[in-house]
Amino acid sequence: MSDMDIAEAIKQAYKTEPFKPFSIVLTDGRKFDINHPGEVWVALRSHLCVIKTGADSYQFVDTSYLRAIEPKAA
């Protein structure tokens, strides 16, 4: 799966209703849990994924660093 395929999968995952939590895995092994659709945004044209990591903090990730999207256990 290419980085853009993963970015598109993330975009679809946060738009799915009802929302199902998932994790984003980066190429360096870091994992970000997404528990609410407002915790992640994807801009495909800009090759950018923005992940909310705290109340006022965000991680900006180039889509080339996306390795996988994983469902979270219920």
C-alpha positions in Angstrom: 0.0 0.0 0.0 1.5 3.4 -1.0 1.6 6.4 1.3 -1.2 8.1 -0.6 -3.3 4.9 -0.3 -2.7 5.0 3.4 -3.6 8.7 3.5 -6.8 8.1 1.6 -7.6 5.2 4.0 -7.1 7.5 7.0 -9.4 10.1 5.4 -12.1 7.5 4.9 -11.6 6.1 8.4 -12.3 9.5 10.1 -15.3 10.1 7.9 -16.9 6.7 8.6 -20.1 6.7 10.6 -20.3 5.5 13.2 -16.7 6.4 13.8 -14.4 3.5 14.8 -11.1 4.3 16.6 -7.9 3.5 14.8 -4.2 3.9 15.0 -1.8 5.5 12.5 1.7 4.0 12.3 4.6 6.0 11.0 7.7 4.6 9.2 9.8 5.3 12.3 7.6 3.1 14.4 5.7 5.7 16.3 1.9 5.0 16.7 -0.8 7.6 17.2 -4.2 6.5 18.5 -7.2 8.3 16.9 -10.2 8.1 19.2 -12.3 10.8 17.7 -12.6 12.0 14.1 -11.5 15.5 15.0 -8.0 14.2 16.0 -6.7 13.8 12.5 -6.9 15.7 9.2 -5.5 14.7 5.8 -4.7 17.1 2.9 -4.0 14.9 0.0 -2.9 17.6 -2.4 -0.4 18.9 0.2 0.7 15.4 1.1 0.1 16.3 4.8 -1.5 14.5 7.7 -2.1 16.5 10.9 -2.6 14.5 14.1 -3.8 16.1 17.3 -1.5 14.9 20.1 -2.8 17.0 23.0 -5.1 19.9 24.0 -3.1 22.4 22.0 -0.5 20.3 20.2 -0.3 18.7 16.8 2.0 16.5 14.9 2.4 17.5 11.2 3.4 14.4 9.1 4.3 14.2 5.4 2.3 11.4 3.9 5.6 9.7 2.8 6.1 8.8 6.5 2.7 6.9 6.8 3.3 3.2 7.1 -0.1 1.8 8.1 -3.5 2.3 9.5 -4.7 -0.2 12.1 -8.1 -0.7 13.7 -8.2 -0.5 17.5 -9.6 -3.3 19.6 -13.0 -2.4 21.0 
